[in-house]
């Protein structure tokens, strides 16, 4: 499985070249890449269904820390993987037509495959470090996709908002995962002990930190505002983001860690409470919109709250409902979003008040949209009806039944029925076409995805047994105990069925009551949103920018002496504070020879000369004398390699100094006393700090085993004769490589700046 996920990342690297080489047909070839992990996973399905065993695989990554590239395929990850890969393939086909004339379509394929691989790795990860890496990759790739139209400020702002909100939550989640590893002593999620974690005094901090990551990713109140803003992305991105990928990552995390963190009073109160609040808030805001994508975005927020609430309840019925509702929502929401994009592509607008009577001109698109909307409303015989039945059964069944939850469930469900009627009825029925342009049926690449997902909603609703034991296996993985589930379309005349019918009728009546009042609803939602968390975020972000500007003006003065002063004072504070706490310490007696005293005297004299002379060349000569004295000290202590290095660096430095100073004015007035006296005081303090540091280091007696290790390994394994070179090239190879990389990048930057300046000068 690990190699299958890696193949998607390799495909992301090759996608631009494939698009350039093959043109339009490349979209169909690239669409096959997301299916690779799913095809491989399907080969393991018989083992999962037969014995209920999870498939494990691992490669060593950081063995010294017990971290590996560990993956796990069970019922839960298989459900998510099927949605991610299946819908991902359809999205690629859809994007190949939707962005057909875009000059950067190849790069879009690369970003989309990066997103797909990140989500596939996330749901398969069994190691918390691998999970976090994939978690952050989804944030980075979604940032690239949401800000795809980077020429527009709105797209850039939306991408940055999504990155900051989800990235901040990801950092909180990382802290929670680190605490989990500290408490359990394991990095693999399948080895976590729920009893150990729940009995730990760190349980509540762990819970809150992990929930912060899940709530920000899955757009729970008060972090929900980033998701509607993300509608600035192209429609293929919106459809994928809302149906099967990023926003479901938080739900997946709650489900995966339910055996470890769930089944406590704190879990139930926090997760259920936030989920219920998000469910109602998203549904209420959805009916107050007139842009199709924003309507669907807010309805997604509502469903994410619903799924979170079910996982918070945590009963077997609630978990089963969450699994089925997850699948149903992914199918109908992907179809509806792609339909919205198709309407925009063909008519030039997404405003539901301007779209009418398009069913005759776009029959296939209209059929797919109506089926998906009926599933969203919970109408039989679609899969959404089964999920709504299970949802009501879970909420109304003891011990989860409360007046608040029942009321929230009914209200949000009725509002979502209104949303379904808005997105299906208004654009396709209700009079003559009123769009800016009279469209025709979309090309097959645009209606294939919606039609496939809508047909799947219908087929799985009529014959839910086609899902086999997969929903039960997913529920078992969430609960950590067997949870078989049998899905049937008809359960007889039950109170739950009556509530479903009542919700549909209430939604229909509410839709008729609100018709013609879109402008008033939108105005009310705008006024309400002006005081919501989005305003707090915008104010905080603007304040951060103002603070950054103020701090930049204070620190970035353009004077080198100010920068050096800040660096020196920071070093004095960070190093001097622990040194003062360690005083007094005994300095061992040091035998100082006459040559060493002479060299020390020359160094002090040269330093004093450098501070008093008014000739730049004299300063360079004094600094060169200091460097030569340091080289002679190395010679005295038999460090010939260091001495050679020192003299080479010193000669080059002096030559460069002289060449630079040759082009500067000959005389520079001395700084006034109010400038050089504080600088002298800071210099003396810094020199005293360094002196104390050296004296204290002489009191330490390092373990001789370290030097013996380098001597032994340097000759035996590194096959080197020079210990210093062996340390740099072998033992500190990555560090040296990093330093070399930094120098190369800096050199490229300098070259780019000089080349730009030369072109402007020309």
N, C-alpha and C positions, 0 to 999 in steps of 0.2 A: 504493500500500500504506500509505503514511503516513497518508493521510486515512481509510482504512478503520480503522486502529488508533485514530485520534482519535475516530471515530464511536462506538467502544465506551466511551471516556471520557465523551463527551457523553451516551450512554445511561445511564451511572452517575449523572449529575446529574439526569436526567429520571425515573429508575426510581421513586423514592418518589412523585412526582406521578402517574405512570401507575398505580401500585398503588392509590393513594387514589381515583383517578377510575374505574378499571375493575374493581377488586376481584380476584377469583380468576382471571378470564381474562387478567389482566395478565401472569401468569407465562409463559404460552405466547407472548405477544408479546415479552416481554423475552428469552425464550430464543432468539429469532431474532437478537438483536444480536451475540452472540459469533460467529455464522456469517458476518457481513459480511466480515471479513478473509479468511476461508477461501474464500468464494465469489469474491472478487476474485482471490485467489491461483490458484484453479483455472483462471481465464481465461488465466493465464500458463504453465500446465503444458505445453501443446504446445511452446512454445519451449524449456522446460527439457528435455523428453524428446527433442526433435528434435536440438538442437545441444548440449545440456549446458551452456548458457550461463546465468549467473545474471542476475537482474533487479536493476538498481540504480536508485535514486531518491534525490534529496537536495534539501533546502531549506536555505538559509543560516540559521545560528543565531548563531554568534559568529564572523563572518568574520575579525576581527582576529587570532583565535587559530587559524584554520583549522578550526573546529569547525562541523559542520553536522548537521542532522537527516537523516542518511544511513541508508537501509535497503537490505537485500540479501536477495533471495529465491533460494535455491538448494535443492538436495535436502535438506540437513540442516535448514534452517529450515522447509521445507515439511512434513517429517515432524513436527516439534514443533508447528508451527502447526495441522496437522490434528488432532493429539491435544488440544491446548489448546482449540481452538474447538469441535470436535465433542463432546468430553466435557463441555466447559463448558455447551453448550446442554442436554445431558441433565441436568446437575446443577441447572440453573435450574428445569427442569420438575420434577425430584425434590424440590427445596426448596419449590416452590409447594405441594406436598401435605404434606411432612414438617413444615413450619413454618406450616401453613395458619392456625392460630388465634393465631399470635404477633403481638402488637401492633406490633412493629417489623420486620415482614417487608419493607416497602418499603425500609427502610434496609439490610436484609440484601442485597437485590438490588443496591443501589448498591455495597456493599462487594465483592460477588462480581464485578460487572462491572469495578470498579477492579482487582481481582486479575487478571481475564482480560486486560484491556487492558495491564496492566503486563507480564504474561508474553508476550503477543503482541509488544509492543514490544521486549522483551528478545531474543527469538529472531530478530527481524528486524533489529535494530540492527547497523549496520556501523561506526558511530562509537563509540569507547570511552566517550566522555562520555555519549552517549545510552544506551549499554548500562548504565553505572553508575547513571544516573538511574532507569531501569526496574528495575534490580536492587534498588535501595533501595525503590522503590515496592512491589515484591513483599513486602519485609520489613514495611513499614508496613501494607499491606492485609492481610497474613496476621496481623499483630498484632491488627487490628480484628476479624478473623474468628475467630481462636482465642479471644480474650477476649469473644466475643459475649455469653455469659451472665455479664456482668460483676458480677452480684450475688454470684456464688460466688467465694470467695477462690482456689479451685483454678484456675478459668479465668483469673483475672487473673495468677496466678503463672505459669501455663503460657505465656500470651501474652508476658509480660515476659521469660521465659527464652528463648523463640524469638527475640524481638527483640534481646536482648543478644548472644546467641551468633552469630546470622547477621549482625547489624549490626556486631559487632566484626570478623568475618571480612570483611565488605564494606569496612571501612576499610582493612584490610590489602590487600585486592584493589585498592582505589583507588591505594594507593602503588605496587603492582606495575604497574598500567596507566600511571601517570605515568612510571615508569621506562621502560616499553615505548615510550611516545611520545618520550621523550628519546633513546632509543637509535636508534629507526627514523626519527624526524623526521616521522612520520605519525600521524594520529588514526584513520584508517579501517583496520579490521582486515584487509580484503582487500588492503591495500597493504603490510602488514607483511612484512618479509623474514626468513624463518626463519634463513637463513645469517648475516645480520647479528646477529640476537639471540643465536643460539647461540655466535657467536664473540666476543660482548661479555664483558668482565669482570663486568658486572652481571647475567649470565644467571642465576646461582644465586639472588641476592636476588629477581630478578623471578619466577623459578619458585616459590620458597617463598611469596612474598606472594600470588601468584595462586592457588596451591594452598590457602592458608589460607582464601581466600574460597570456593573451590569445595568444600572439605571441610566447612566449617561449614554451607554451604547444603544440601549433599546428605548431611548427617548421617553423616560418616565417623568411625570411632573416632579420638580419644576424644570427639568432639563429638556422638555419636549420641543422647545422652540427651534432647535437647530434642524429638526427633520423637515418641517415645511419650507424652511429657507433653502434646504438642499434641492428644492425643485428647480433651482436655476440650472441644474445639470441637464444634459440632453435626456430625452425620454427613455432611451435604452438603459441609461444609468439609473434613472428613477425607478423603472420597472424592476430592475434587478436588485436595487438597494432595498426596496420595500417588500418584495415578495420572498426572497430566499437568502439574502446575504446579511449585510452589516447590521441592520436593526434586529435581526433574529439572533445575533451573537450573544447579546445580553440574556435573552431568554434561554439560549443553549447553556450559558454559564450557570444560570440558576438551576436548570434541570440537571446538569452534570454534577454540581456540588450539593444537590439536595440530600443524598445519603450522608454527606459529611456535615452539612450545616443546618439541614432542615429538621422538622419535627420538634421545634422548640417554641415557646411562647413568643420570644423575641422575633424569630423568623416569621411566624404567622402574623403578628401584629404589623411589622414593618412592611413585609412583602405584600400582604393582602391589602393593607391600607393604601400604599402607594399605587398598587395596581388598580384598585377601585377608583381612586381619584383620577388617575390617568384615563381610565376607560370612559368615565363620564365627561371629562374635560375635552378629550379628543372628539367624541361624538357630537358634543354641543358646538364646538368650533367648526366641525365639518359642514353642518347644515347652514352655516352662515357665510359660506364661500360661493363664488361663482366661477372661479377658474377650476377646470376639471382636475388638474394635477394637484392643486391645493386641497380640493375636496377629498381626493383619494389619500393625500398625505395625512390629513387630520384623522381620517377614518382608520388609517394604519396605526396612528398613535393610540386610538381607542382600542383596537384589537391587541396591540402590544400590552396595554394595561390589562386587558381581559386575560391574556395568557399569563401575565405576571401574577394576577390575582389567583388564578387557578393553582399555580405552583405554590403560592403562599398558603392556600387552603391545605394542600398536600395530601388529601385523601386519595384513595385508589380511584374513585370516580372522577375527582378533579384532575388528577394526572392524566387519566385516559382521555378526558375531554380536551385537555391542553394539547395532547399529541394529535388528535384528530382535527382539532380546530387549527392547529399550526399548518397541517397539510392542506386543509380546505382554504385557508386564507392565502397561502402561497400560490395556489392555483388560480383562484379568482382575482386576486390583486394583481398578479402578473398580467393576466389577460386584460383587465380593466386599464392598467397603465399603458400597455401597448396600444390599446384601442384609443386612449386619449391622445397618444402620440400620432397615431394614424390620422385622426381627425385634424389635428394641428397641421400635419404634413400635407393633407389634401385640401383643407379649407383655409388655413392660415390663422385660425383662432382656436382658443380653448374655452372661450366664454360661453357657458351654458345658456345664457340669455340671448345669444345670437345664433345658436345652432338649433335647427328645427327640420323635421321631416327628411332625414337623410337615409332612412331605411331602404327606400326604393332604389336609391343610387348606389348604396353600399350594402347590399344584402348580406354578404358573408360577414363583414365587420359587425353589422347590426346583430346578426344571430349570435356571434361570439360574445358581444357585449351584453346582450339580454341574458344569455345563459349564465355568464359570470356574475351579473348583477343579481339574478335570482338566487344564486348560491350565496352571495354576500348577504342577502336579506334573510336567508335561512328558509327558502321555499323548497318544498319537495318537488321532484325526487333527487335533488342534487346533494353533493357531499356537504355543502354548507348546512343543509337541513339536519343531517346526522350530527354534525358538530354542535349546532345550536341545541339540539335535544340533549346531548351529553352535558353541555354547559349548564342548562337549566337544572338538569338532574343533580349535578355536582353542587350547585349553589343552594338548591332547596333541600338537599339531604342533610340530616344531622351528622356531625355537630356543626357544620358550616353555615347552617341556616340562621341568618340574622335579618332583621328588617332592613338594615342599611344595605347589606350586600344584595338582598333580593330586589330592593328598590333600584339600586344602581344598575343591576343587571337588566331589569325591565326597561328602564329609561334609556340606557345606552343602546339596547337592542332595537327599540322603537326608532331612535334617531338614526341608527345605521340602516334601517329599512328606508327611511327618507333619503339618505345618501344614495342607496342603491337605485331608487326610483329616479332621482335627479340625474345620475350618470347614464341611465339606460333609456329613460322615457324622453327626456327633453331633447337630446341631440337627434334622436332617430324618429320620433313621432311628434304629433301635435302640430300639424299644419304644414304649410309650404316651406321649402328651404329658405332660411334667412341668413345663411352664412355669407361672408364676403365674396366667396367664390363657390360656384356650383361644382362639387367634386364628382369623381367617378370612383368605382371600386378600386381599392388599393392594390398594388402589385402583390403577388403571392408571398414574397418575403416579408411583407408587412402584416398580412392576415394569417400566416401560417402559425405563428406563436400564439396569438389570442385564440384561434380556433382549436389548436391542440390542447391548450390548458382548459378551455371551456368544455371541450368534449371529455377530457379526463374528469372534470368535476361531475359531469352527467353520468358517465360510465361508472365511476366509483360510488356515486350516490345510489344508482340502481343496483349495482352488484358490489357491495362493499367487501364481499368475501375475496375479491381479487387482491386485496391487501394482505390476505393470509394472516399469519401471526405477527406481522411486523408492528402494528400498533401495540399489541400486548408485550412484545419484546422491548419496545421503547419505554413503555410504562414500567416494566420490570427494571430496566437500567436506571430509571429515575428514582424509583422507590427503594431499590436495593433488595427487593423481595419479589417473589412471583406475583404477577398481576395480569392474568389472562383476560383478554377482551374479545368479545364476540359482537361484531357490528351487524345490525339489521336495520333495514329501512323502515319497517313497520313494527312498532311495539304495542299496538293496540290503542284503545281509547284510554289515555292516561292523563293525569293533571298536567304533566309536562307538555303533552301534545296540545292541550287546551291553552296553555300559556304561550306556546309558539304561535298558534293561530291568533290569539288575542294580540300578540306583539305585531304580527303582520298587519292586522286590521288597524291597530293604533297607528302604526307607521304610515299606512295608506291615508288615514284621516288627517294625520299631521301634515303629510305632503300636500294634500289639497288645501289645508288651512294656510300653509305658508307660501303657496304659489302666488307669485306677483309681489312678494315682499322681500325680494332678494336684496334690493338696495338698502332697505332699512336694517335687515339682518347683518349685512356686511358692515354698515356703519356702526352698529352696536358692537360687533366683534372687534372692529378697529379700535373703538374707544376702550373696550375691555382689555385688549392686548397692549394698549399704551401704558397700562399699569401692571403688566405681568412681568414674569421673569426675563423676558426678552429685553425689556427696558433696563432692568438691573444689569444684565450682561452688557448692553450697549454703553451704559453709563460707566461701568467698571472698565471696559475696554478703552473708552475715550479718556478716562482718568489715567489709565496706565500709559497711554501714549503721551499725555501731557506731562506726566512725571518723567517719562523717558526723555522727552525734549528738554525739560528743565535740568535733569541730571547730565545730559550730554553737554549742554551749554556750560555747566559748572566744571565738568571733568575734561572734556575735549576742548582745551583752550588753544591748542595749536603751538604751545611752548613745550619743548622737550624737557626742560628742567622741571616743569610741573608733573609730567608723567613719571620722571625718575623719582621725584619727591614722593609721589603716591606709592610707587613700588617699594622704595626704601622704607617708608614708614609702615607699610603693611607687613613687610618682612620683620621689622623690629618688633611690632606688636605680636605677631604670631610666633616668632622664635624667642623673643626676649621674655615673654610672660612665663613660659615653663622654665626658662633658665633661672629667673629670679626666684621661683618657688623652690628650685633645687639647691640654692645657696644655703650655707657654704659647702663647698666640696674640696676635697684634698687633692692637690695637683702633685703627681709624682715628680720626683727630682729628675731633671733633664741635664745631661752632659752636653754643654755647648762648646764647640771648638772655635778657635780664632777665625778661620775662614768663614764660618757661619755668621759670626758677629760682624765681620767686615761686610759681608753681603747684606745683612740686615741694615747696617748703617747706610750703605749705598741706596737701598730701597727707600728708606725713610727720607734721605736727602733728596732723591729724585722726586718723590711724591711732594715734598715741600716746594721744590723748584717748580713743579707743574702747576701748583696753585698760585704762585706769586709772579711768574714771568708773564710778560705781555706779548711775547713772540709765539706764534703758533708753531713754528718749526722747533723752537726750544721745548715746547710742551711735548711734541712728538718725540724729540730726542730723549726727554726725561722718561716718557712712557716706555720707549725702547730699552733704556737702561734697566728699568724695572723688569721687563720681560727677560732680558739677558741674565739678570741676577737669579730669576726664578729658574731659568734653564740650568745655571750653574749649581743651584741647590739640588736639582734632579740628578746632576752628574755626581755630586758628593754622595748621594744616597744610592748610586748605582742604577738609577732609572734611566738608562740610556735611550730607550724608545721614547719615553716621555720628553726627554731633553731634545731629541731630534724633532719631535712633533712641535715642541714649544718654539724652537728656533725658526722652523719653517713658517709657522703661523705668525711669529713676531715679525719676520722679514716682510711677509706679504702684507701684514697690517700696516707697517710703517710706510711701505711703498704706496699703498692705497691712500693712506692719510696725506702723504705729501702731494700726490696727484690731485686729490680733492682740494686741499688747502691752497694749492697753487692758483685756483680759479676764484678764491674768495678775496675780499678786500684785505689789504695788508694790515690795517690797524683796527682794533675794536676797543671802544672805551670800556674801562673797568666798571663792573657793576657797583652801584652805590652800597654803602654799609648796611642799609636796611634790607638789602637783598642777600649779600654774601654772608653776613653774620648768622642769620637763621640757617642758611645752607651749611655753614661750618658746624653749627651745633648739631644739626641732623647727621652730618657726616661723622662727627666724633661719636655720637650715640650708636650709629650703625657699626662703626669700627669696633667700639667696645663690645657690642653684641656678638660680632663675628669672633672676636678674641675670646670671649667667654665660651662660645660654642666650641672653638678649637681646644681650649684648655679642658673643657668638660669631656670632650671626646677622647682626650688622652687618658682620662681616668677609667675609661671602659676597657674591659679585657675581653675582646671577641673570642668566641669559641675557635680553637685552632682547627677544629674539624672542617670548617668552611674552606680555609685555604688548602688544607690537605685534599679536600674533595676536588677543588679546581685543578690542583696539580695532577692528581691521579686520573681524573676523567679527561683532562685536557690532552694528556699524552696517550692514554689507552683508547679512548673512544673518538675524540675529535681529531686525533692524529696531528696535533699542532705542537710547535716548539715555543710559541709565544703565548703566555697565559692571557695577557691583555687582549690580544687579537682573538684568541679562542673564545673568551668571554663575550666579546662584542659580536662575533660572527656566529657563534653556535649557541651559547647559553642565553644570550640576550638578542637572538636573531630577530624576533618579532619587534622588539623595541627599536633596534637599529633600523629595521625596515620601515617602521613608522616614522622615525626621525628623517630618514632619507626621503620618504614620501612627502612629508611636510615641506622639506626643502625644495623638492621638485615642483610641488603645487605653488609654493611661493614664487619660485623662478618663473613659472608659466604666467602667474598673475602679473609679475613685474614686466615680463615681455609683452603681455597683452596691453598693459597700460602705456608702455612706451610706444608700441605700435599704433595704438589709438591716437596718442598725442602727435605722433609723426604724421599720420594721415590728416588730422585736423590742421596741422601746421602747413601741410602741402596744399 
